[in-house]
Amino acid sequence: MDDRPEYVILSPCTTSKSIEMRTRAKLDLGKAEKELSNDYEVTANTSVFLSFLHKGKQFILYSSGKIVIKEVDSAQGKPLLLEIFNLLKERGCFVED
């Protein structure tokens, strides 16, 4: 049994106005795009990341499991990260190693 937390939330730099979550599981970007495109504006999908807009904020998902929100402070960003993390989890977008 893996006892590591499912995710960790980091504020890399106070001047960068971004916040990130590192998840234990990897993300299936193709599945995430399919699941998110019905409800959110997907702005980019490359082999490296998927970018979409939610509540006026830019989210970037990486296959490594990292989720970043741009132009947001920690107080505003943490609930948004949890909202998207739970949505991705509910829709089966995470891949366990």
N, C-alpha and C positions, 0 to 999 in steps of 0.2 A: 504494500500500500504506500502510495506516494503522499507524504505529509506536508509537502510544500503548498503554500497558498495558491489558489486558482489564478490570482493576479496580484500585481503590485502597482500602485499609482505613484508616478514620479513627476516632479516639477523640475525639468532639467535646468532651467535658467530663468530667473525672474524677469530678465530683460527680453527674453524671446517670446513672452506671452503665449506659451503653449504648455500643454500638460499631456503626459502620456501614461498609458497603462501597458504593462508587460504581462501577457498571459502565459500560463504554463503550457497550454495547448497551442498548436499551430492553427492557422486560419486557412481555409480553402477559399481563395479569392474568387474563383469562378462561381462557387455556390453562393458566396456572400453577395456578389454582384447580382445574381439571379434573384436572391431573396430581397435585396435592398432596392432594386430598380423599380419595383412596383410602388413603393412608398416614398422613396427619396430620389433626389437628382444626383445620379452618378456622373461625376465630372471627368474621371479618368480611370482607366484600367490598363495597367501594364503588367508585365510578368513579375514586377517587383512590388507594386502597391495598387490599391484601389482607393480612390478619393470620392467622397460624396458630401452633400450638404444636408444638414439637419439643424433645424431651429436657427438658421442663419449662420451656422458655424461650419467650417471645413474640417471634416474627419479624414484621416488617412489610415488605412488598414494595411498591414504588412503580413506576408505569409508566415513570418516568424512568430506572429501572435501579438505584435506591437500595434497599439491603437493610439493615434496622436490627434489632438484637437488643436487647431491653430487659433491665434488671437483670442485667448480666453484666460482668465485667471483661475487659480486653484479652486476657489469657492464655487465658481460657476461651472468649472470643468468636471469636477469629481462626479456630481450627479449625472451629468451627460454621459460620461464614460461608463458609469454603471448601467445606465439605461441602454446604451448600445451593446455593451458586453452581454447583458441579459437577453437582449433581442437576438444577437448572433447565436447565443447558446440555445435559446428556444427553437431557433430555426435550423439548428444542426450544422452551423458553419465552422465549428471547431473540429479539428482532427487530432485525436490522441495519438501520441507516438507509439 
